[in-house]
Amino acid sequence: MTDHVIAALVERRRDVAGQITTMSGQLQQLQADLSSLDAVIRQIDPDYPLETLRPRYRRQPSAAEFGSISRTVLDVLRRAESPMSAKEIAGKIIAERGLNMGDRALTRSMNKRVDMALRYQRTNGLVAARKDDGAMVRWEVGK
């Protein structure tokens, strides 16, 4: 029994170590971006009081905001005037919920969730996929 527990703990530790490595790289990039912005501001206005600027904290989307994705996807498609791609649907949902459109991780996550919801709803017969000219798949409410 302890072998399974140890194996699970080792896997969890590997996951956490990987997240730390990823976030350390992101932190370094953000610090470099901040330094670059400070340098540009100083070039334009050398006397600007950068030390008085307070950070702006962004709210992270909660699990509940993602929980109703299937219904939201269907609502977006019902209101659409023409078939939409999964990325277009995800972008519309992000915009409607007032989330950060520039957050790549959020966009990637939403794209995946919308894609999964569309595929699930296709098996239920609620949506249909159409190939656009080329490889683009567009979705619409099933007829």
Phi, psi and omega in degrees: 000321182294334178299318179293319180295314179298316180299317179294318179295320178297316178297318179297319179297318178298320178298314181295318179298321178294320177296320179298316179298314180297313183290330176296318177296319178295320179297316178299318179295318179296321178294321177294318178299317180297317178298320179296317178297318178300317181296318180293316178300318180295327178293320182283316181222093183300338182262007183295132184279079182299328183293345179273350181285127177267146178293149175259124180263132181258137178286134176275141179295141180273166179298327181297329180292334178266346187297328185257032185300315182301314179296319181295318178300314179297320178299315180298316181293324179294326180277343184291145179277339179213166179303148184235152174280163179299322179294321178295319179296314180299317179298320179295319179295315179300315181295316181296328181273358178070028180273169184286108181294337182273356181281107185295321180295318179295316180298316179297315179297315180295320178302316180295317182293320178295317180299316179296318180296319179296316180295321178295316181291333176293321178294333177276354180080013182273335177230160178229145180257139176233137174278128176280174174297115187110210183258000183291129176260129178243145185246149176212162177295134183301147182248000000 
